């Protein structure tokens, strides 16, 4: 089901996410590692490759106002 989440404020936010069946959490763990390694600004190509591996299709902008980058 297409959906999106965003924090449009300048205040850091946390989100609780639950998914079933198990396995989708691996995507978030890998994404968190990319964010940590890049001080919150990961390489767009690395994020695109991560999404492709986990069969996630980006429908919204990675950064509000930025370009939509989808894995082909």
SULTA-V856685 format. One record per backbone hydrogen bond with DSSP energy under -1.0 kcal/mol. NH is the residue of the N-H (numbers start at 1). CO is the residue of the C=O. Records with the same first field share a line. If there is no record, write none. Layout:
NH=CO + CO
//
This chain:
26=23
28=24
29=25
30=26
31=27
32=28
33=29
34=30
35=31
36=32
37=33
38=34
39=36
40=35
41=38
47=43
48=44
49=45
50=46
51=47
52=48
53=49
54=50
55=52
56=51
66=63
//
